[in-house]
Amino acid sequence: MLIVFGGLPGTGKTTLARLPAARVGGVPLRIGTIEQAIVRSGPARQPLGPVAYVVGYAPAEEHLRQGLTVIAESVNPLAVTRDAWRDVGVGAGVPVIEVEVICSGPVEHRRRVTSRSVDIPGLVLPDWQQVLRRDYASWDREHVVVDTARQGPGGVPRLAGPASP
């Protein structure tokens, strides 16, 4: 199976994506890690555009064809990136679950963006204004939405339910 997490920086994608990776022994695939590896490899600089996504699709499909579950995590801001992830899963003949992670509380979202620490060496995190200016298109098909601003018992985010266009 392919589980794709998307959402703006600071919403909690990485934290949430790590849960199924640990529980099912899935292969985590984080576009931020790939982006930073590309930057470290030579003259490339942020923002890279679609390069890291295109690089990420190949190992994802290879792992899926080997029967492994892949948990992909990225901002996934545009329909073209979402469609490409879906195509990877369909091409490998596996189910695809798309999860949009949001933080509906702007004060909490800003706090997270401005206080989080870097866990990818060398990666420069966006500031709050960059997050607000980020190109992020609405999702155009049904997917799962997880709102991390609304915490349930034990601090577990509540599902906001499937979203439709």
URFEN-V719002 format. One record per helix or strand. SS is the DSSP state (~ for helix, > for strand). FROM is the first residue (numbers start at 1). TO is the last residue. If there is no record, write none. Layout:
BEGIN
SS:FROM:TO
SS:FROM:TO
END
This chain:
BEGIN
>:2:6
~:13:24
>:27:30
~:31:40
~:51:65
>:70:73
~:79:92
>:96:102
~:106:115
~:128:133
>:143:151
~:153:155
>:157:163
END
